């Protein structure tokens, strides 16, 4: 039987390493794909929450320029919901934190593989969503507020499932 040369050993070892890396990457792909989809969905849902809250806070300003900052809550709708400028600012701050954490988690997930830790910004996003829900619960309920709360519950549930899936892949 012929002995393998050192170069042959290096080639075989390199091929085995490449196969192992490919296998590990493929094994984490379903979790990674689900994570990316979950974060994308969460971003979309939080955008809907943001738009609804801004419209409730100041319907005329929102209708005139949906992308412009809402600086104060005015009108009978906001008053009836107890949506004050201070509460609006608290919601806006928490949503901003959630979006920031979502962006950071998305960046980390691009390079994430099974065995890697859960992105550190995921708990930050979860906490920000809980903060938004806490302020929203202070408002008088109507169908829009109920929809916001349901959406926040969905985002929270999705983030919990994502966290469990990522931890399960470690």
Buried (B, 14 or more C-beta within 10 A) or exposed (E): EEEEEEEEEEEEEEEEEEEEEEEEEEBBEEBBEBBBEBBEEBBEBBEEBBEBBBBBBBBEBBEEEEEEEBEEBBBEBBEEBEBBBEBBBBBBBBBEBBBBBBBBBBEBBEEBBBEBEBBEBBBBBBEBBBBBBEBBEEBEEEEBBEEBBEBBEEBBEBBEEBBEBBEEBE
